[in-house]
């Protein structure tokens, strides 16, 4: 089995790069959803949600950079065009959402899809002993599960 300079199998690492690019594209769509929610939220919960959406999009922006840098570390090229993002998206695009419950529902739907993608990457990266990618996915999953729990509690729904 041929390995790269990181000691990871070349063929399987290329699969990881492809999966990370799918995650990158979906995080970019999620980020833009959060920006739109931040700008367009209305109602009595405006101040709380406006700040929360900003917190979430800032966190997403950091994760986007981490994903792109991991792709580069593994020898790949990160997707970087809107065309690529839309072609690889698995999450819903939110448009003109100003209602608080509709906004939170969109975020939970998006997080659920991101978690699915991350679990695929976690499993695949664990199988090839890619600790860098596995650790990053574990951290993302842990944070997003907590966020999901909090948003579901806000909506008075069960996880």
Secondary structure as GFF3:
##gff-version 3
##sequence-region A 1 159
A	DSSP	alpha_helix	10	40	.	.	.	ID=ss1
A	DSSP	alpha_helix	46	73	.	.	.	ID=ss2
A	DSSP	alpha_helix	82	87	.	.	.	ID=ss3
A	DSSP	alpha_helix	100	127	.	.	.	ID=ss4
A	DSSP	alpha_helix	131	154	.	.	.	ID=ss5
###
